Amino acid sequence: MEFGFAWRGFPARFDSLLTRDRRKPRGGCVSGWAPTDPSSKTPTANSVRVVSIATKTGDAGETALMYGRRVAKTDRRVEAYGTVDELNSSLGLVRSTTSETLIQEVVLSVQKELVILMGELAVGDDDRERYLTDGYQIVTAAMVDRLTDVVNDLEKNYHIVFKHWATPGQSLSSAALDVARTTCRRAERRVVAVAGSSEYVNPETIRYLNRLSDVLWLFARFVETERDGEKVPGKAK
């Protein structure tokens, strides 16, 4: 199924950072990260330091925000970006259970943008200026607009609109989308809680999560109405 809009995709600059070398790991480099610049040297055992995931620094119930600031694991910011991480995992399930190419492409791009969102949330107020100076990406209105394009297309061209509460579970794919949607709403509430505590939150992050939950709801209904070749309700014959 083709949609009427052209998904503009994820910023290439950040996407390139997530390119992995799928060949066998070399010289003790567990993940085998591959340089995207042809002129760059391939990581070797001498150039890549292997670090265990078990750092043990969080054994006492604390964790580090960006730039090393230590906070409790119950800190509002940790709760917020941790819930966004849950959302990202839920979207992984969505991507692996849907057969719709467009949904897979949009969701993959969103997953990568959520890494940007989590990065912002993991920065304390005192370190935000440093974060921006260091050139890290932030959530922008353009990212929200891309999601709004998806909403507009589904509502205008496929007549997928909100009329009543949905009962999740008509298919595995739509159920996965509804789980992701409700996780997204919870993440949004957690981010709003950070903002409500007088800590800084980029307002575009709240708009992004709000719009994303709308997209996921519409995608779930789209999958249900397209299942087994059924026509989209309200679509002109």
Phi and psi in degrees as GROMACS dihedral restraints (atoms count N, CA, C in turn):
[ dihedral_restraints ]
;  ai    aj    ak    al  type     phi  dphi    fc
    3     4     5     6     1   -98.2    20    10
    4     5     6     7     1   141.0    20    10
    6     7     8     9     1   -97.7    20    10
    7     8     9    10     1   159.8    20    10
    9    10    11    12     1   -77.4    20    10
   10    11    12    13     1   -10.9    20    10
   12    13    14    15     1  -108.7    20    10
   13    14    15    16     1   161.7    20    10
   15    16    17    18     1  -101.7    20    10
   16    17    18    19     1   112.4    20    10
   18    19    20    21     1   -65.8    20    10
   19    20    21    22     1   120.6    20    10
   21    22    23    24     1   -80.3    20    10
   22    23    24    25     1    -5.3    20    10
   24    25    26    27     1    76.9    20    10
   25    26    27    28     1  -175.2    20    10
   27    28    29    30     1   -96.3    20    10
   28    29    30    31     1   142.7    20    10
   30    31    32    33     1   -49.2    20    10
   31    32    33    34     1   124.6    20    10
   33    34    35    36     1   -61.2    20    10
   34    35    36    37     1   -33.1    20    10
   36    37    38    39     1   -60.1    20    10
   37    38    39    40     1   -44.0    20    10
   39    40    41    42     1   -79.7    20    10
   40    41    42    43     1   -37.2    20    10
   42    43    44    45     1   -57.6    20    10
   43    44    45    46     1   -35.3    20    10
   45    46    47    48     1   -65.4    20    10
   46    47    48    49     1   -25.8    20    10
   48    49    50    51     1   -71.0    20    10
   49    50    51    52     1   -18.6    20    10
   51    52    53    54     1   -99.3    20    10
   52    53    54    55     1     8.1    20    10
   54    55    56    57     1   -74.9    20    10
   55    56    57    58     1   126.1    20    10
   57    58    59    60     1  -108.4    20    10
   58    59    60    61     1   148.4    20    10
   60    61    62    63     1   -84.8    20    10
   61    62    63    64     1   114.8    20    10
   63    64    65    66     1   -83.3    20    10
   64    65    66    67     1     1.2    20    10
   66    67    68    69     1   -73.2    20    10
   67    68    69    70     1   169.5    20    10
   69    70    71    72     1   -59.9    20    10
   70    71    72    73     1   140.2    20    10
   72    73    74    75     1   -55.4    20    10
   73    74    75    76     1   143.9    20    10
   75    76    77    78     1  -119.0    20    10
   76    77    78    79     1   143.9    20    10
   78    79    80    81     1    50.7    20    10
   79    80    81    82     1    38.2    20    10
   81    82    83    84     1    83.2    20    10
   82    83    84    85     1     3.0    20    10
   84    85    86    87     1   -82.5    20    10
   85    86    87    88     1   100.8    20    10
   87    88    89    90     1   -58.4    20    10
   88    89    90    91     1   -46.5    20    10
   90    91    92    93     1   -91.1    20    10
   91    92    93    94     1   -22.1    20    10
   93    94    95    96     1    67.2    20    10
   94    95    96    97     1    41.6    20    10
   96    97    98    99     1   -58.7    20    10
   97    98    99   100     1   134.6    20    10
   99   100   101   102     1  -107.8    20    10
  100   101   102   103     1   133.7    20    10
  102   103   104   105     1   -67.9    20    10
  103   104   105   106     1   137.5    20    10
  105   106   107   108     1   -88.6    20    10
  106   107   108   109     1   -15.2    20    10
  108   109   110   111     1   -88.2    20    10
  109   110   111   112     1   117.6    20    10
  111   112   113   114     1   -54.6    20    10
  112   113   114   115     1   -26.0    20    10
  114   115   116   117     1   -82.5    20    10
  115   116   117   118     1   -10.0    20    10
  117   118   119   120     1   -75.6    20    10
  118   119   120   121     1   153.3    20    10
  120   121   122   123     1   -83.5    20    10
  121   122   123   124     1   143.6    20    10
  123   124   125   126     1   -70.6    20    10
  124   125   126   127     1   134.0    20    10
  126   127   128   129     1   -57.1    20    10
  127   128   129   130     1   142.0    20    10
  129   130   131   132     1  -129.3    20    10
  130   131   132   133     1   177.6    20    10
  132   133   134   135     1   -61.0    20    10
  133   134   135   136     1   -27.4    20    10
  135   136   137   138     1   -84.3    20    10
  136   137   138   139     1   -22.4    20    10
  138   139   140   141     1  -103.1    20    10
  139   140   141   142     1   -14.1    20    10
  141   142   143   144     1  -118.1    20    10
  142   143   144   145     1   122.5    20    10
  144   145   146   147     1   -89.0    20    10
  145   146   147   148     1   123.6    20    10
  147   148   149   150     1   -81.7    20    10
  148   149   150   151     1   124.5    20    10
  150   151   152   153     1  -121.7    20    10
  151   152   153   154     1   130.4    20    10
  153   154   155   156     1   -70.9    20    10
  154   155   156   157     1   145.3    20    10
  156   157   158   159     1   -68.2    20    10
  157   158   159   160     1   -23.3    20    10
  159   160   161   162     1   -87.2    20    10
  160   161   162   163     1    81.2    20    10
  162   163   164   165     1   -78.5    20    10
  163   164   165   166     1   -22.4    20    10
  165   166   167   168     1    69.7    20    10
  166   167   168   169     1     1.6    20    10
  168   169   170   171     1   -73.9    20    10
  169   170   171   172     1   -14.5    20    10
  171   172   173   174     1  -103.0    20    10
  172   173   174   175     1    11.5    20    10
  174   175   176   177     1   -65.5    20    10
  175   176   177   178     1   -20.2    20    10
  177   178   179   180     1   -97.2    20    10
  178   179   180   181     1     9.5    20    10
  180   181   182   183     1    90.8    20    10
  181   182   183   184     1    14.1    20    10
  183   184   185   186     1  -115.4    20    10
  184   185   186   187     1   160.9    20    10
  186   187   188   189     1  -144.0    20    10
  187   188   189   190     1   172.8    20    10
  189   190   191   192     1  -110.1    20    10
  190   191   192   193     1   134.0    20    10
  192   193   194   195     1   -78.9    20    10
  193   194   195   196     1   179.9    20    10
  195   196   197   198     1   -57.3    20    10
  196   197   198   199     1   139.9    20    10
  198   199   200   201     1    73.1    20    10
  199   200   201   202     1    14.9    20    10
  201   202   203   204     1    88.3    20    10
  202   203   204   205     1     1.1    20    10
  204   205   206   207     1   -65.5    20    10
  205   206   207   208     1   123.6    20    10
  207   208   209   210     1   -86.5    20    10
  208   209   210   211     1   133.9    20    10
  210   211   212   213     1  -142.5    20    10
  211   212   213   214     1   163.9    20    10
  213   214   215   216     1   -69.2    20    10
  214   215   216   217     1   150.5    20    10
  216   217   218   219     1   -69.1    20    10
  217   218   219   220     1    -9.2    20    10
  219   220   221   222     1   -94.5    20    10
  220   221   222   223     1     2.6    20    10
  222   223   224   225     1   -55.8    20    10
  223   224   225   226     1   145.5    20    10
  225   226   227   228     1   -57.1    20    10
  226   227   228   229     1   -39.6    20    10
  228   229   230   231     1   -66.7    20    10
  229   230   231   232     1   -41.5    20    10
  231   232   233   234     1   -63.9    20    10
  232   233   234   235     1   -42.3    20    10
  234   235   236   237     1   -61.6    20    10
  235   236   237   238     1   -38.3    20    10
  237   238   239   240     1   -69.4    20    10
  238   239   240   241     1   -53.5    20    10
  240   241   242   243     1   -73.8    20    10
  241   242   243   244     1   -23.1    20    10
  243   244   245   246     1   -67.1    20    10
  244   245   246   247     1   -37.5    20    10
  246   247   248   249     1   -71.4    20    10
  247   248   249   250     1   -34.4    20    10
  249   250   251   252     1   -65.2    20    10
  250   251   252   253     1   -34.8    20    10
  252   253   254   255     1   -63.3    20    10
  253   254   255   256     1   -41.4    20    10
  255   256   257   258     1   -59.8    20    10
  256   257   258   259     1   -42.5    20    10
  258   259   260   261     1   -58.6    20    10
  259   260   261   262     1   -43.6    20    10
  261   262   263   264     1   -61.9    20    10
  262   263   264   265     1   -40.1    20    10
  264   265   266   267     1   -65.1    20    10
  265   266   267   268     1   -40.4    20    10
  267   268   269   270     1   -62.7    20    10
  268   269   270   271     1   -36.8    20    10
  270   271   272   273     1   -68.5    20    10
  271   272   273   274     1   -29.8    20    10
  273   274   275   276     1   -61.8    20    10
  274   275   276   277     1   -38.8    20    10
  276   277   278   279     1   -66.2    20    10
  277   278   279   280     1   -40.0    20    10
  279   280   281   282     1   -57.8    20    10
  280   281   282   283     1   -47.0    20    10
  282   283   284   285     1   -64.5    20    10
  283   284   285   286     1   -33.2    20    10
  285   286   287   288     1   -84.9    20    10
  286   287   288   289     1   -11.1    20    10
  288   289   290   291     1  -110.6    20    10
  289   290   291   292     1   -12.5    20    10
  291   292   293   294     1   -93.5    20    10
  292   293   294   295     1   148.5    20    10
  294   295   296   297     1  -101.9    20    10
  295   296   297   298     1    -1.4    20    10
  297   298   299   300     1   -82.9    20    10
  298   299   300   301     1   114.6    20    10
  300   301   302   303     1   -58.6    20    10
  301   302   303   304     1   -43.1    20    10
  303   304   305   306     1   -62.5    20    10
  304   305   306   307     1   -41.7    20    10
  306   307   308   309     1   -63.1    20    10
  307   308   309   310     1   -42.0    20    10
  309   310   311   312     1   -59.9    20    10
  310   311   312   313     1   -43.0    20    10
  312   313   314   315     1   -68.1    20    10
  313   314   315   316     1   -44.8    20    10
  315   316   317   318     1   -63.8    20    10
  316   317   318   319     1   -45.9    20    10
  318   319   320   321     1   -64.1    20    10
  319   320   321   322     1   -40.8    20    10
  321   322   323   324     1   -61.7    20    10
  322   323   324   325     1   -42.8    20    10
  324   325   326   327     1   -63.7    20    10
  325   326   327   328     1   -40.9    20    10
  327   328   329   330     1   -63.2    20    10
  328   329   330   331     1   -41.5    20    10
  330   331   332   333     1   -57.6    20    10
  331   332   333   334     1   -40.1    20    10
  333   334   335   336     1   -72.2    20    10
  334   335   336   337     1   -35.2    20    10
  336   337   338   339     1   -69.4    20    10
  337   338   339   340     1   -29.6    20    10
  339   340   341   342     1   -65.6    20    10
  340   341   342   343     1   -25.8    20    10
  342   343   344   345     1   -64.9    20    10
  343   344   345   346     1   -39.7    20    10
  345   346   347   348     1   -62.7    20    10
  346   347   348   349     1   -44.6    20    10
  348   349   350   351     1   -62.1    20    10
  349   350   351   352     1   -43.9    20    10
  351   352   353   354     1   -63.5    20    10
  352   353   354   355     1   -38.2    20    10
  354   355   356   357     1   -59.3    20    10
  355   356   357   358     1   -44.4    20    10
  357   358   359   360     1   -62.3    20    10
  358   359   360   361     1   -43.7    20    10
  360   361   362   363     1   -66.0    20    10
  361   362   363   364     1   -25.0    20    10
  363   364   365   366     1   -85.0    20    10
  364   365   366   367     1     9.0    20    10
  366   367   368   369     1  -108.0    20    10
  367   368   369   370     1   122.1    20    10
  369   370   371   372     1   -70.2    20    10
  370   371   372   373     1   160.4    20    10
  372   373   374   375     1   -55.2    20    10
  373   374   375   376     1   -39.5    20    10
  375   376   377   378     1   -69.4    20    10
  376   377   378   379     1   -17.8    20    10
  378   379   380   381     1  -108.3    20    10
  379   380   381   382     1     2.6    20    10
  381   382   383   384     1   -64.1    20    10
  382   383   384   385     1   -43.6    20    10
  384   385   386   387     1   -60.1    20    10
  385   386   387   388     1   -41.4    20    10
  387   388   389   390     1   -63.1    20    10
  388   389   390   391     1   -40.1    20    10
  390   391   392   393     1   -59.3    20    10
  391   392   393   394     1   -45.1    20    10
  393   394   395   396     1   -69.1    20    10
  394   395   396   397     1   -40.8    20    10
  396   397   398   399     1   -62.8    20    10
  397   398   399   400     1   -34.3    20    10
  399   400   401   402     1   -73.5    20    10
  400   401   402   403     1    -6.8    20    10
  402   403   404   405     1    86.4    20    10
  403   404   405   406     1    16.2    20    10
  405   406   407   408     1   -69.9    20    10
  406   407   408   409     1   147.1    20    10
  408   409   410   411     1   -73.7    20    10
  409   410   411   412     1   153.3    20    10
  411   412   413   414     1  -128.5    20    10
  412   413   414   415     1   163.1    20    10
  414   415   416   417     1   -70.5    20    10
  415   416   417   418     1   133.5    20    10
  417   418   419   420     1  -121.4    20    10
  418   419   420   421     1   166.5    20    10
  420   421   422   423     1   -62.9    20    10
  421   422   423   424     1   -31.6    20    10
  423   424   425   426     1   -62.8    20    10
  424   425   426   427     1   -35.5    20    10
  426   427   428   429     1   -65.6    20    10
  427   428   429   430     1   -41.6    20    10
  429   430   431   432     1   -64.8    20    10
  430   431   432   433     1   -40.6    20    10
  432   433   434   435     1   -61.7    20    10
  433   434   435   436     1   -36.0    20    10
  435   436   437   438     1   -62.8    20    10
  436   437   438   439     1   -39.4    20    10
  438   439   440   441     1   -68.6    20    10
  439   440   441   442     1   -37.4    20    10
  441   442   443   444     1   -62.8    20    10
  442   443   444   445     1   -35.3    20    10
  444   445   446   447     1   -59.7    20    10
  445   446   447   448     1   -39.2    20    10
  447   448   449   450     1   -65.3    20    10
  448   449   450   451     1   -45.4    20    10
  450   451   452   453     1   -57.7    20    10
  451   452   453   454     1   -49.2    20    10
  453   454   455   456     1   -61.3    20    10
  454   455   456   457     1   -40.3    20    10
  456   457   458   459     1   -66.7    20    10
  457   458   459   460     1   -44.8    20    10
  459   460   461   462     1   -65.0    20    10
  460   461   462   463     1   -40.1    20    10
  462   463   464   465     1   -74.2    20    10
  463   464   465   466     1   -40.8    20    10
  465   466   467   468     1   -79.2    20    10
  466   467   468   469     1   -47.4    20    10
  468   469   470   471     1   -93.8    20    10
  469   470   471   472     1   -19.9    20    10
  471   472   473   474     1  -122.4    20    10
  472   473   474   475     1     2.1    20    10
  474   475   476   477     1    54.7    20    10
  475   476   477   478     1    32.5    20    10
  477   478   479   480     1   -88.6    20    10
  478   479   480   481     1   105.2    20    10
  480   481   482   483     1  -132.5    20    10
  481   482   483   484     1   160.6    20    10
  483   484   485   486     1   -81.2    20    10
  484   485   486   487     1   118.6    20    10
  486   487   488   489     1  -120.6    20    10
  487   488   489   490     1   -29.8    20    10
  489   490   491   492     1  -164.3    20    10
  490   491   492   493     1   172.1    20    10
  492   493   494   495     1   -66.1    20    10
  493   494   495   496     1   139.2    20    10
  495   496   497   498     1   -92.7    20    10
  496   497   498   499     1   151.7    20    10
  498   499   500   501     1  -105.7    20    10
  499   500   501   502     1   103.5    20    10
  501   502   503   504     1   -62.1    20    10
  502   503   504   505     1   149.5    20    10
  504   505   506   507     1   118.1    20    10
  505   506   507   508     1     8.2    20    10
  507   508   509   510     1   -65.4    20    10
  508   509   510   511     1   -30.8    20    10
  510   511   512   513     1  -149.1    20    10
  511   512   513   514     1   163.0    20    10
  513   514   515   516     1   -61.4    20    10
  514   515   516   517     1   -41.4    20    10
  516   517   518   519     1   -64.8    20    10
  517   518   519   520     1   -46.7    20    10
  519   520   521   522     1   -69.2    20    10
  520   521   522   523     1   -33.9    20    10
  522   523   524   525     1   -65.4    20    10
  523   524   525   526     1   -40.3    20    10
  525   526   527   528     1   -62.6    20    10
  526   527   528   529     1   -38.8    20    10
  528   529   530   531     1   -65.0    20    10
  529   530   531   532     1   -39.3    20    10
  531   532   533   534     1   -69.8    20    10
  532   533   534   535     1   -35.0    20    10
  534   535   536   537     1   -63.5    20    10
  535   536   537   538     1   -43.6    20    10
  537   538   539   540     1   -63.4    20    10
  538   539   540   541     1   -39.7    20    10
  540   541   542   543     1   -61.6    20    10
  541   542   543   544     1   -47.0    20    10
  543   544   545   546     1   -69.6    20    10
  544   545   546   547     1   -32.4    20    10
  546   547   548   549     1   -66.4    20    10
  547   548   549   550     1   -37.4    20    10
  549   550   551   552     1   -63.3    20    10
  550   551   552   553     1   -41.4    20    10
  552   553   554   555     1   -63.5    20    10
  553   554   555   556     1   -38.7    20    10
  555   556   557   558     1   -66.5    20    10
  556   557   558   559     1   -40.3    20    10
  558   559   560   561     1   -61.8    20    10
  559   560   561   562     1   -40.9    20    10
  561   562   563   564     1   -60.5    20    10
  562   563   564   565     1   -43.4    20    10
  564   565   566   567     1   -63.0    20    10
  565   566   567   568     1   -38.8    20    10
  567   568   569   570     1   -65.7    20    10
  568   569   570   571     1   -39.4    20    10
  570   571   572   573     1   -68.8    20    10
  571   572   573   574     1   -40.3    20    10
  573   574   575   576     1   -62.1    20    10
  574   575   576   577     1   -35.3    20    10
  576   577   578   579     1   -64.2    20    10
  577   578   579   580     1   -37.7    20    10
  579   580   581   582     1   -63.9    20    10
  580   581   582   583     1   -46.0    20    10
  582   583   584   585     1   -62.5    20    10
  583   584   585   586     1   -35.7    20    10
  585   586   587   588     1   -73.8    20    10
  586   587   588   589     1   -11.0    20    10
  588   589   590   591     1   -93.1    20    10
  589   590   591   592     1    13.8    20    10
  591   592   593   594     1    75.8    20    10
  592   593   594   595     1     5.9    20    10
  594   595   596   597     1   -84.3    20    10
  595   596   597   598     1   152.5    20    10
  597   598   599   600     1   -74.1    20    10
  598   599   600   601     1   135.4    20    10
  600   601   602   603     1  -136.9    20    10
  601   602   603   604     1   128.1    20    10
  603   604   605   606     1   -59.0    20    10
  604   605   606   607     1   118.0    20    10
  606   607   608   609     1   -59.2    20    10
  607   608   609   610     1   -23.4    20    10
  609   610   611   612     1   -68.2    20    10
  610   611   612   613     1   -24.5    20    10
  612   613   614   615     1   -67.4    20    10
  613   614   615   616     1   -38.5    20    10
  615   616   617   618     1   -68.6    20    10
  616   617   618   619     1   -43.2    20    10
  618   619   620   621     1   -61.6    20    10
  619   620   621   622     1   -39.8    20    10
  621   622   623   624     1   -62.6    20    10
  622   623   624   625     1   -49.0    20    10
  624   625   626   627     1   -66.0    20    10
  625   626   627   628     1   -36.6    20    10
  627   628   629   630     1   -62.9    20    10
  628   629   630   631     1   -45.0    20    10
  630   631   632   633     1   -69.6    20    10
  631   632   633   634     1   -37.1    20    10
  633   634   635   636     1   -62.4    20    10
  634   635   636   637     1   -40.3    20    10
  636   637   638   639     1   -63.2    20    10
  637   638   639   640     1   -34.9    20    10
  639   640   641   642     1   -64.7    20    10
  640   641   642   643     1   -43.9    20    10
  642   643   644   645     1   -59.2    20    10
  643   644   645   646     1   -45.5    20    10
  645   646   647   648     1   -65.6    20    10
  646   647   648   649     1   -37.9    20    10
  648   649   650   651     1   -62.8    20    10
  649   650   651   652     1   -46.8    20    10
  651   652   653   654     1   -65.0    20    10
  652   653   654   655     1   -40.5    20    10
  654   655   656   657     1   -60.8    20    10
  655   656   657   658     1   -41.2    20    10
  657   658   659   660     1   -62.7    20    10
  658   659   660   661     1   -43.4    20    10
  660   661   662   663     1   -69.7    20    10
  661   662   663   664     1   -34.0    20    10
  663   664   665   666     1   -63.1    20    10
  664   665   666   667     1   -45.3    20    10
  666   667   668   669     1   -61.3    20    10
  667   668   669   670     1   -40.7    20    10
  669   670   671   672     1   -64.6    20    10
  670   671   672   673     1   -43.1    20    10
  672   673   674   675     1   -76.7    20    10
  673   674   675   676     1   -21.7    20    10
  675   676   677   678     1   -91.9    20    10
  676   677   678   679     1    -6.5    20    10
  678   679   680   681     1   -63.4    20    10
  679   680   681   682     1   136.5    20    10
  681   682   683   684     1    58.6    20    10
  682   683   684   685     1    28.3    20    10
  684   685   686   687     1    75.7    20    10
  685   686   687   688     1    13.5    20    10
  687   688   689   690     1   -66.3    20    10
  688   689   690   691     1   150.0    20    10
  690   691   692   693     1   -78.9    20    10
  691   692   693   694     1   151.5    20    10
  693   694   695   696     1   -71.8    20    10
  694   695   696   697     1   127.2    20    10
  696   697   698   699     1   -55.2    20    10
  697   698   699   700     1   133.1    20    10
  699   700   701   702     1    86.9    20    10
  700   701   702   703     1   -11.0    20    10
  702   703   704   705     1   -75.1    20    10
  703   704   705   706     1   137.6    20    10
  705   706   707   708     1   -61.6    20    10
  706   707   708   709     1   137.7    20    10
